Amino acid sequence: MDFLQRDVPLKSQYQILQMKIPRLQIKMHLFIFAFTISSVSFCFGNNSKIDSSKTKTISFKIKLKSTEKVKIQAADLKFNKHLAYSFTVDDGYRSVYLTAFPLFNGGKISPPMINEWKNDQGGDGTISKGLFYSDGLESKIPFKLGLAINGGAIGDLPTNRGHLSWLEVKELYNAGWDILNHGFHHATKHGTNFLTEVTENTTSIQQNLGFTMSHFVVPGGESDPGYHLEYERDALANGSFSVASYVGAGPVIKVGNKINLDKMIYARTFVQSSKDTVGFKTMDRFLATFDSVAKLSGPIWYNEFTHGVGNSNLWNLSMRFPDFKYYMTTIANKYGTNGNDSIWMAPWQEVYEYIWLRDRIKIKYTQNNKEGIVTIEVPEIPKNFRNKDISLAVETSSKFEIESNSPDFKISSDGKTKHKLINIHLK
């Protein structure tokens, strides 16, 4: 049956070694990480031309408790985190809404649900308290995923449908999940009109959900050699800032220095359940790799992918829900608010947009005795960006308060406690 060919990843020598020699998995991961970190600078560019005449300036005062000189700079990652973690689920299967969404946000996880393909896209029926990281201040933020969807597969029927409905996608989007272009029909075979796949999906989401997607994920499956290159070309030429494909940057990207993001292509790395359903040995191997990434020096951006997250290993390209729950809960307990709170669990688009803005703002700080003034020049931001946030890392031993009455931004800080962080949301 045709749908059994959906999203079959191209097998690299590394992936084959993973399957044949599991004990080498972590070592091979680390080898790939070292290679990509050293070569990642070749994969970036600048996708947006900035009209300097459309920049604007925002400013605010800092009232200090001492005359000590203060140092302020843009945080490498939002909320001044160490690790940005982007996890994407391909194809828009309904299991993300039934299981992952309530697991992350808190609420009732779906019990088993047999879909139209006789697969179980439900979960364990339990109540989740949610999985969270913090904004570096006092607010908890639920984990979020990115969804690569095909507009042609979304609908309300049958009642036991395998794909998401428009209302479900909208709810996930409104909760901060990012929606990524995955082609309108998920077409890959000979004769595919790649440009039409890209543009029809963009139009479909615009008409049904009211926003424009800005990142593309190449669909996998039965195809001609090199088809992904055509998808990459057409997506980047028609509004996409980046493309997830088979070869490119990552999965580990060091972001401590300025990054040129033009026409960025990054490689998907899949997390999938194995045939072994006893215990969580497979997930423990993936977690060992995750831990090794989290221990790397400097700010890190790490991305992973899967397909379904229900009880069945959908098309043998997915994570069974028990594995997914164990994997994400372990990460949350170690790196979220229940652990050291070093993670920023955000979809690819959100992280991309923060780094784009971080590298283009100009910060000026002047201080007279116990009063400082921060002035930030903000460039013109592309219209289809949905995140306009700046985090400032502050170096001072003095407590401080923020004074601002501007309607152009919302600002918060830990000036009275740790006095290390200022978060700004541009309106």
Secondary structure, DSSP 4 states (H G I P E B T S, - for coil): -GGGGTT-----HHHHHHHH-GGGHHHHHHHHHHHHHHHGGGG--------GGG-EEEEEEEEESS----EEEE-SSGGG-SEEEEEEEETTBTHIIIIIHHHHH-EEPP---B-TTS-B-----PEE---EEE-SSS-EEE---EEEE-GGG--S-STT-SB--HHHHHHHHHTT-EEEE--SS---STT--HHHHHHHHHHHHHHHHS----EEE---SS--TTHHHHHHHHHHTTT-SEEEESSSB-SEEE-SS----TTEEEE--B----S--STTHHHHHHHHHHHHHHTSSS-EEEEEEES--SSS-GGGSS--HHHHHHHHHHHHHHHSTTTT--EEE--HHHHHHHHHHHTT-EEEEEEETTEEEEEEEEPPPPTT----EEEEEEE-SS-EEEE---TTEEEEE-TTTT--EEEEEE-
